[in-house]
Amino acid sequence: MKILFSFLPKQEQQDELISTFPDAEFIFQKGLNEEILKLSQILVTYGEDLHIHHLETAVQLKWIMVASAGLEKMPIQEIANRGIIVTNVRGIHKTPMAETILAHILSIKKSIPLINENQRNGEWSKRVFPTELLDSTAIIVGPGAIGGEVGRILQAFGVHTIGCNRNGRLASYMDKVVSFDKLDEVLPQADIVISILPSTNQTKGLITYEHLQSMKPTAIFMNFGRGDVVREEYLLLALKEEKIAYAVLDVFEKEPLAEGHPFWSMNNVIVSPHVSSHSSQYVARALEIFSRNLDAWMEQKPMENEINLEKGY
């Protein structure tokens, strides 16, 4: 059984895999080696390097392990047509992303950007206007593993949490859950709106300009899922018209964000270059899931995080 990695774990991580699975042949290379892929049954990848033409020759490929949560850059339909199993690392992002989201919220609520600006200007000014999280309301659009962890932490600060998902099904650490089509009914209550949605046909453009208009003028909008959940032109207009107070963006419609884009210079926008999930423990956690799934694969048992290729998640 040949297993191709298109990224390089640390040497000790490679050694542990080789020791744990002596019957498997591991090939670790930076970048996708097409000649080796043709002979491999399993591919471990971040997903962005796999294209349609690879599938035409990778005739032995049976399982793709994607070491990320998003699949939108992969040729999903062609993979489905081949009957290839796809799994991902859903769940490992919750700790670093929840911590990052909370850091941004607290920074804005406690006027840290203004305090930093005053320091750079050498200005001793007490004209800062911090607010509290206690008794505020946060809407978490996409209350899955990450959203649930965000909800857990926010509830510890005394925040009322409202989840919003496809069918309104109850989710962990949400005081209330509504479906996508009821989002407009709860948005006027929100002090913070956090999108953690994947990119699917149902989520693209889900948040409209009318949604942004309905929010409090003091509200913070945060996008940590995928950039296409809202049109940037709508968000830009809402910010300029002061329909909302602040935007914290880790994802964008097109990445990297273009040089000269208005977001770069706006005082009420935080531009984060899609790094909220980065962590010193990222690869280690991904390989834990892969190892459990490789055990299951070899024993012909169900694997965790298997993707429904029709839904895209």
PAKEMAR-554186 format. One record per residue (C-alpha): residue number from 0; residue in one letter; x, y, z. Coordinates in steps of 0.001 Angstrom, whole numbers, padded with zeros to 6 digits. Layout:
{lonu NUM A {X Y Z}}
...
***
This chain:
{lonu 0 M {000000 000000 000000}}
{lonu 1 K {001580 003247 -001170}}
{lonu 2 I {000718 006496 000645}}
{lonu 3 L {001814 009803 -000849}}
{lonu 4 F {002104 012970 001239}}
{lonu 5 S {002287 016186 -000782}}
{lonu 6 F {003558 018129 002233}}
{lonu 7 L {006324 017446 004726}}
{lonu 8 P {005492 016673 008359}}
{lonu 9 K {008339 016986 010829}}
{lonu 10 Q {010876 014187 010644}}
{lonu 11 E {009792 012723 013981}}
{lonu 12 Q {006182 012677 012747}}
{lonu 13 Q {007227 010868 009586}}
{lonu 14 D {009220 008359 011631}}
{lonu 15 E {006265 007686 013914}}
{lonu 16 L {003960 006947 010981}}
{lonu 17 I {006504 004599 009419}}
{lonu 18 S {006981 002821 012759}}
{lonu 19 T {003241 002576 013507}}
{lonu 20 F {002312 001271 010048}}
{lonu 21 P {005192 -000977 008928}}
{lonu 22 D {003130 -002567 006141}}
{lonu 23 A {002559 000781 004418}}
{lonu 24 E {004987 002511 002091}}
{lonu 25 F {005096 006239 002831}}
{lonu 26 I {006440 008817 000399}}
{lonu 27 F {006863 012321 001823}}
{lonu 28 Q {007492 015064 -000735}}
{lonu 29 K {006812 018768 -000905}}
{lonu 30 G {004479 019202 -003862}}
{lonu 31 L {002430 016651 -005734}}
{lonu 32 N {004615 014085 -007529}}
{lonu 33 E {002470 012935 -010440}}
{lonu 34 E {004511 009819 -011210}}
{lonu 35 I {004239 008563 -007627}}
{lonu 36 L {000554 009548 -007476}}
{lonu 37 K {-000133 007162 -010369}}
{lonu 38 L {001018 004272 -008157}}
{lonu 39 S {-000532 005429 -004860}}
{lonu 40 Q {-003696 004187 -003181}}
{lonu 41 I {-003831 007039 -000622}}
{lonu 42 L {-003038 010742 -000988}}
{lonu 43 V {-002550 013084 001978}}
{lonu 44 T {-002742 016703 000845}}
{lonu 45 Y {-003862 020195 001805}}
{lonu 46 G {-006109 019955 -001258}}
{lonu 47 E {-005033 022889 -003398}}
{lonu 48 D {-002478 020912 -005429}}
{lonu 49 L {-004868 018256 -006770}}
{lonu 50 H {-006395 018977 -010197}}
{lonu 51 I {-008639 017173 -012673}}
{lonu 52 H {-005766 015988 -014870}}
{lonu 53 H {-004206 014190 -011902}}
{lonu 54 L {-007295 012008 -011550}}
{lonu 55 E {-007032 010845 -015155}}
{lonu 56 T {-003796 008975 -014402}}
{lonu 57 A {-004138 008238 -010670}}
{lonu 58 V {-005959 005006 -011446}}
{lonu 59 Q {-005095 003299 -008138}}
{lonu 60 L {-006189 006182 -005901}}
{lonu 61 K {-008883 005109 -003415}}
{lonu 62 W {-008730 007619 -000565}}
{lonu 63 I {-007803 011298 -000290}}
{lonu 64 M {-007057 012641 003169}}
{lonu 65 V {-007352 016451 003092}}
{lonu 66 A {-005394 018095 005917}}
{lonu 67 S {-007766 021070 005999}}
{lonu 68 A {-011501 021636 006344}}
{lonu 69 G {-012254 023384 003058}}
{lonu 70 L {-012655 021451 -000190}}
{lonu 71 E {-013795 024184 -002560}}
{lonu 72 K {-010537 024230 -004554}}
{lonu 73 M {-010667 020498 -005279}}
{lonu 74 P {-012323 018802 -008306}}
{lonu 75 I {-015038 017320 -006102}}
{lonu 76 Q {-017362 016150 -008874}}
{lonu 77 E {-014607 014258 -010678}}
{lonu 78 I {-013488 012701 -007393}}
{lonu 79 A {-017073 011601 -006716}}
{lonu 80 N {-017344 010148 -010219}}
{lonu 81 R {-014297 008013 -009509}}
{lonu 82 G {-015766 006746 -006229}}
{lonu 83 I {-012763 007974 -004258}}
{lonu 84 I {-013301 008403 -000512}}
{lonu 85 V {-012456 011853 000875}}
{lonu 86 T {-011896 012656 004540}}
{lonu 87 N {-010754 015877 006172}}
{lonu 88 V {-009600 017168 009548}}
{lonu 89 R {-012848 018761 010660}}
{lonu 90 G {-012659 019605 014348}}
{lonu 91 I {-008955 020358 014730}}
{lonu 92 H {-009430 024057 013998}}
{lonu 93 K {-011735 024760 016905}}
{lonu 94 T {-009123 025651 019541}}
{lonu 95 P {-006879 028019 017537}}
{lonu 96 M {-009789 029623 015667}}
{lonu 97 A {-011907 030142 018785}}
{lonu 98 E {-008938 031720 020550}}
{lonu 99 T {-008267 033989 017552}}
{lonu 100 I {-011905 035048 017266}}
{lonu 101 L {-012081 035847 020976}}
{lonu 102 A {-008807 037789 020784}}
{lonu 103 H {-010243 040020 018052}}
{lonu 104 I {-013508 040543 019927}}
{lonu 105 L {-011777 041529 023155}}
{lonu 106 S {-009350 043757 021291}}
{lonu 107 I {-012170 045759 019727}}
{lonu 108 K {-014360 045779 022826}}
{lonu 109 K {-011465 047081 024959}}
{lonu 110 S {-010320 049689 022394}}
{lonu 111 I {-006922 048052 021914}}
{lonu 112 P {-006514 049272 018276}}
{lonu 113 L {-007063 052885 019411}}
{lonu 114 I {-004745 052478 022403}}
{lonu 115 N {-002050 051099 020078}}
{lonu 116 E {-002553 053984 017661}}
{lonu 117 N {-002238 056486 020510}}
{lonu 118 Q {000981 054815 021615}}
{lonu 119 R {002463 055019 018098}}
{lonu 120 N {001537 058715 018037}}
{lonu 121 G {003042 059286 021475}}
{lonu 122 E {-000335 060443 022740}}
{lonu 123 W {-001422 059970 026367}}
{lonu 124 S {-005180 059972 025921}}
{lonu 125 K {-007927 058558 028083}}
{lonu 126 R {-010494 059205 025363}}
{lonu 127 V {-011089 055521 024734}}
{lonu 128 F {-014509 053974 025010}}
{lonu 129 P {-014308 050274 025966}}
{lonu 130 T {-017472 048216 026165}}
{lonu 131 E {-018303 044922 027862}}
{lonu 132 L {-019180 041501 026563}}
{lonu 133 L {-021478 040810 029509}}
{lonu 134 D {-025150 040652 028465}}
{lonu 135 S {-024356 041132 024769}}
{lonu 136 T {-025644 038880 021983}}
{lonu 137 A {-023583 036977 019416}}
{lonu 138 I {-024951 035233 016348}}
{lonu 139 I {-022763 032366 015167}}
{lonu 140 V {-023541 031485 011565}}
{lonu 141 G {-022292 027922 011273}}
{lonu 142 P {-022359 026575 014859}}
{lonu 143 G {-020394 023387 014197}}
{lonu 144 A {-017243 022289 016030}}
{lonu 145 I {-015576 025696 015749}}
{lonu 146 G {-018749 027681 016337}}
{lonu 147 G {-019597 025554 019353}}
{lonu 148 E {-016209 026260 020909}}
{lonu 149 V {-016665 029972 020247}}
{lonu 150 G {-020093 029747 021852}}
{lonu 151 R {-018725 027953 024904}}
{lonu 152 I {-016154 030657 025549}}
{lonu 153 L {-018543 033527 024865}}
{lonu 154 Q {-021113 032074 027244}}
{lonu 155 A {-018436 032116 029968}}
{lonu 156 F {-018270 035898 029411}}
{lonu 157 G {-022028 036169 029865}}
{lonu 158 V {-022859 036430 026162}}
{lonu 159 H {-026205 035224 024804}}
{lonu 160 T {-025456 032960 021833}}
{lonu 161 I {-027697 032381 018830}}
{lonu 162 G {-026695 029771 016271}}
{lonu 163 C {-027765 029836 012645}}
{lonu 164 N {-027541 026727 010483}}
{lonu 165 R {-029209 025132 007494}}
{lonu 166 N {-032161 023551 009308}}
{lonu 167 G {-032315 025218 012724}}
{lonu 168 R {-031187 022039 014452}}
{lonu 169 L {-030021 022514 018056}}
{lonu 170 A {-026253 022985 018425}}
{lonu 171 S {-023872 022870 021387}}
{lonu 172 Y {-023392 026036 023453}}
{lonu 173 M {-026152 027900 021625}}
{lonu 174 D {-028962 029418 023686}}
{lonu 175 K {-031096 029406 020552}}
{lonu 176 V {-030729 028161 016966}}
{lonu 177 V {-032480 029425 013841}}
{lonu 178 S {-032351 028264 010239}}
{lonu 179 F {-030723 030258 007427}}
{lonu 180 D {-034081 031594 006261}}
{lonu 181 K {-034727 033069 009723}}
{lonu 182 L {-031403 034913 009965}}
{lonu 183 D {-033007 038262 009161}}
{lonu 184 E {-035269 037901 012212}}
{lonu 185 V {-032422 037703 014731}}
{lonu 186 L {-029755 039945 013163}}
{lonu 187 P {-031170 043169 014692}}
{lonu 188 Q {-030474 041667 018146}}
{lonu 189 A {-026802 040996 017496}}
{lonu 190 D {-023827 042870 018903}}
{lonu 191 I {-021484 040431 017178}}
{lonu 192 V {-022095 038322 014061}}
{lonu 193 I {-019569 035577 013361}}
{lonu 194 S {-019663 033557 010128}}
{lonu 195 I {-017819 030236 010206}}
{lonu 196 L {-019483 028702 007155}}
{lonu 197 P {-017861 026515 004505}}
{lonu 198 S {-018243 027405 000837}}
{lonu 199 T {-021190 025481 -000631}}
{lonu 200 N {-023920 026265 -003138}}
{lonu 201 Q {-026216 027079 -000231}}
{lonu 202 T {-023823 029395 001631}}
{lonu 203 K {-022462 031503 -001256}}
{lonu 204 G {-023916 034976 -000911}}
{lonu 205 L {-025997 033890 002089}}
{lonu 206 I {-025425 037194 003894}}
{lonu 207 T {-026941 039967 001796}}
{lonu 208 Y {-026739 043744 001891}}
{lonu 209 E {-030215 043753 003457}}
{lonu 210 H {-028857 041562 006249}}
{lonu 211 L {-026021 044005 006892}}
{lonu 212 Q {-028456 046944 006865}}
{lonu 213 S {-030580 045270 009536}}
{lonu 214 M {-027727 044984 012031}}
{lonu 215 K {-027023 047410 014860}}
{lonu 216 P {-024804 050351 013864}}
{lonu 217 T {-022557 049285 016759}}
{lonu 218 A {-022309 045655 015606}}
{lonu 219 I {-019118 043782 014739}}
{lonu 220 F {-019217 041493 011687}}
{lonu 221 M {-016612 038713 011588}}
{lonu 222 N {-015911 036260 008771}}
{lonu 223 F {-013744 033250 009590}}
{lonu 224 G {-015358 030680 007292}}
{lonu 225 R {-015150 031409 003563}}
{lonu 226 G {-015075 034766 001831}}
{lonu 227 D {-017920 034122 -000585}}
{lonu 228 V {-020580 034080 002146}}
{lonu 229 V {-020944 037839 001564}}
{lonu 230 R {-020131 040099 -001388}}
{lonu 231 E {-017282 042403 -000442}}
{lonu 232 E {-018930 045300 -002250}}
{lonu 233 Y {-021931 044984 000074}}
{lonu 234 L {-019743 044810 003155}}
{lonu 235 L {-017717 047799 001998}}
{lonu 236 L {-020875 049826 001438}}
{lonu 237 A {-022330 048881 004830}}
{lonu 238 L {-019113 049964 006551}}
{lonu 239 K {-018930 053259 004672}}
{lonu 240 E {-022591 053991 005429}}
{lonu 241 E {-021982 053068 009095}}
{lonu 242 K {-024675 050396 009021}}
{lonu 243 I {-022215 048344 011076}}
{lonu 244 A {-019298 049512 013202}}
{lonu 245 Y {-016530 047014 012504}}
{lonu 246 A {-015499 044085 010340}}
{lonu 247 V {-012902 041453 011162}}
{lonu 248 L {-012061 039437 008057}}
{lonu 249 D {-009827 036368 007919}}
{lonu 250 V {-011192 035251 004529}}
{lonu 251 F {-011995 037072 001289}}
{lonu 252 E {-013730 036494 -002038}}
{lonu 253 K {-010327 036459 -003738}}
{lonu 254 E {-007135 035689 -001875}}
{lonu 255 P {-004697 037211 -001344}}
{lonu 256 L {-006541 040493 -000895}}
{lonu 257 A {-005597 042768 -003790}}
{lonu 258 E {-003060 045525 -003294}}
{lonu 259 G {-004890 048822 -002946}}
{lonu 260 H {-008174 047242 -001827}}
{lonu 261 P {-010080 049710 000418}}
{lonu 262 F {-010112 047230 003306}}
{lonu 263 W {-006353 047710 003793}}
{lonu 264 S {-006689 051340 004844}}
{lonu 265 M {-010026 051362 006682}}
{lonu 266 N {-009848 052070 010417}}
{lonu 267 N {-012888 049899 011119}}
{lonu 268 V {-011638 046795 009293}}
{lonu 269 I {-009148 044179 010469}}
{lonu 270 V {-007515 042303 007580}}
{lonu 271 S {-006205 038915 008681}}
{lonu 272 P {-004482 036870 005911}}
{lonu 273 H {-006408 033604 006425}}
{lonu 274 V {-004318 032580 009421}}
{lonu 275 S {-006909 032072 012165}}
{lonu 276 S {-006480 028279 012180}}
{lonu 277 H {-002680 028350 012292}}
{lonu 278 S {-001245 026600 015305}}
{lonu 279 S {001907 024836 016407}}
{lonu 280 Q {-000315 021778 016970}}
{lonu 281 Y {-002063 021799 013572}}
{lonu 282 V {-000139 019042 011774}}
{lonu 283 A {000088 016896 014915}}
{lonu 284 R {-003703 016953 015300}}
{lonu 285 A {-004213 016284 011581}}
{lonu 286 L {-001941 013246 011740}}
{lonu 287 E {-003811 011904 014775}}
{lonu 288 I {-006991 011828 012694}}
{lonu 289 F {-005129 010333 009734}}
{lonu 290 S {-003643 007571 011893}}
{lonu 291 R {-007026 006617 013324}}
{lonu 292 N {-008499 006577 009849}}
{lonu 293 L {-005640 004540 008412}}
{lonu 294 D {-006279 001941 011104}}
{lonu 295 A {-009961 001944 010137}}
{lonu 296 W {-009101 001789 006417}}
{lonu 297 M {-006885 -001255 006902}}
{lonu 298 E {-009574 -002967 008977}}
{lonu 299 Q {-012322 -001950 006526}}
{lonu 300 K {-014193 -000025 009200}}
{lonu 301 P {-015993 003341 008885}}
{lonu 302 M {-013684 006342 008992}}
{lonu 303 E {-014238 009650 010761}}
{lonu 304 N {-014811 012931 008906}}
{lonu 305 E {-015822 011247 005677}}
{lonu 306 I {-017109 013877 003267}}
{lonu 307 N {-020502 013760 001575}}
{lonu 308 L {-019274 014758 -001864}}
{lonu 309 E {-022747 015797 -003015}}
{lonu 310 K {-023043 018336 -000197}}
{lonu 311 G {-019366 019285 -000191}}
{lonu 312 Y {-018881 018828 003562}}
***
